[in-house]
Amino acid sequence: MNTVKSSVEIELKTGNFGAMAWLSNNPSFASTARIGTDTPLLVERIGVFPSSGDIHRRINDPRPLLAYLKNFYAHQALDVDERDGLKVIFVDWRFRVHIPRGDAAIVINVETRRDPDLMPLKTAELLGHLERFEHRMSCPGQ
């Protein structure tokens, strides 16, 4: 079975997607990887879902932001999951906004499906929505 097919099966089973989900479901890979032998598998996996990594932003009340993002993106999405924040999946990209416990902050992660050029564009788009939301909240009369 090739790595991509195996990864898709893991994603479907766990309901989680992306390189970090793959590594968390293959812990022996992360601890036993040898440069030159196992590295191509990891590089292939990262190439399947290029990621922004975790982007941490302070925000006093994240719930209205999640509603704002859901309202903006839901009609275009293949799936919207509001467990543990907001996860929105599209044909060629997805994002997740997670609210850490006990912290007035959010963690944003953007991934694209085999498109490293799209990832920074969608990350900038999402961060632009966050900035517009923050501006509207700080200047409600405008």
C-alpha positions in Angstrom: 0.0 0.0 0.0 1.5 3.4 -0.9 1.9 6.1 1.7 -0.7 8.5 0.3 -3.4 5.8 0.2 -2.5 4.7 3.8 -2.6 8.4 4.9 -6.0 8.9 3.5 -7.3 5.8 5.3 -5.8 7.2 8.6 -7.5 10.5 8.0 -10.8 8.9 7.4 -10.5 6.7 10.5 -9.4 9.4 12.9 -11.4 12.3 11.4 -8.1 14.3 11.5 -6.2 15.5 8.5 -2.7 16.7 7.7 0.9 15.9 8.3 0.7 16.2 12.1 -2.2 13.8 12.3 -0.2 11.4 10.2 2.8 11.6 12.5 0.6 11.3 15.6 -0.8 8.0 14.2 2.7 6.8 13.2 4.7 7.6 16.4 7.3 5.0 15.7 8.1 6.8 12.4 9.0 10.0 14.2 11.2 8.3 16.8 13.0 5.9 14.4 13.4 8.0 11.3 16.8 7.8 9.8 18.1 10.5 7.5 18.2 9.0 4.0 15.8 6.1 4.5 12.6 7.3 6.2 12.9 11.0 5.3 11.3 10.6 1.9 8.1 9.3 3.5 7.9 12.4 5.7 8.7 14.8 2.8 6.0 13.1 0.7 3.5 13.5 3.5 4.3 17.1 4.0 4.0 17.6 0.3 0.4 16.2 0.4 -0.7 18.9 2.7 1.5 22.0 2.8 0.8 23.8 6.0 1.1 27.2 7.5 2.0 25.7 10.9 0.4 27.0 14.0 -0.3 30.7 14.0 -1.0 32.0 17.5 -3.1 35.2 17.9 -4.3 36.9 21.1 -8.0 37.6 21.1 -10.2 38.5 24.0 -13.3 36.6 23.0 -12.8 34.1 20.2 -16.4 32.8 19.9 -17.7 35.8 17.8 -14.7 35.4 15.5 -15.6 31.7 14.9 -19.2 32.7 14.1 -17.9 35.4 11.7 -15.6 33.0 9.9 -18.2 30.3 9.7 -20.7 32.7 8.3 -18.2 33.8 5.7 -17.0 30.4 4.6 -19.7 27.8 5.3 -21.5 28.2 2.0 -18.3 27.4 0.1 -17.2 24.5 2.3 -17.5 20.7 1.8 -17.6 20.3 5.6 -17.7 22.5 8.7 -16.9 21.0 12.1 -17.4 23.1 15.2 -16.0 20.7 17.7 -13.0 22.2 19.5 -13.1 25.5 17.6 -13.8 25.6 13.9 -12.5 23.4 11.1 -13.6 24.2 7.5 -12.7 21.9 4.6 -12.8 22.9 0.9 -11.9 21.0 -2.2 -8.3 22.2 -2.3 -7.6 23.7 1.1 -8.8 23.7 4.7 -8.3 25.6 7.9 -8.7 25.1 11.6 -9.1 27.7 14.4 -8.5 26.2 17.8 -9.2 27.9 21.1 -6.6 26.8 23.7 -8.0 26.2 27.2 -7.8 29.0 29.7 -6.2 31.4 27.2 -7.6 34.5 25.4 -6.1 33.3 22.2 -6.6 31.3 19.0 -4.4 29.0 17.0 -4.9 29.0 13.3 -3.6 26.4 10.9 -4.1 26.5 7.1 -3.3 23.5 4.8 -3.7 23.0 1.1 -4.0 19.8 -0.9 -0.8 19.4 -2.9 -0.6 23.1 -3.6 2.3 24.9 -1.9 1.6 28.1 -3.8 -2.0 28.3 -2.6 -1.2 27.9 1.1 0.3 31.3 1.7 -2.5 32.9 -0.3 -5.2 31.3 1.8 -3.3 32.0 5.0 -3.1 35.7 4.1 -6.8 35.6 3.2 -7.8 34.1 6.5 -5.5 36.5 8.5 -7.1 39.4 6.5 -10.5 38.3 7.7 -9.2 38.2 11.3 -7.8 41.7 11.0 -11.1 43.0 9.5 -13.0 41.3 12.3 -10.7 42.8 15.0 -11.0 46.3 13.4 -14.8 46.0 13.4 -14.8 45.0 17.0 -12.6 47.8 18.1 -14.5 50.4 16.1 -18.1 49.2 16.1 -19.6 52.4 14.7 -17.6 52.2 11.4 
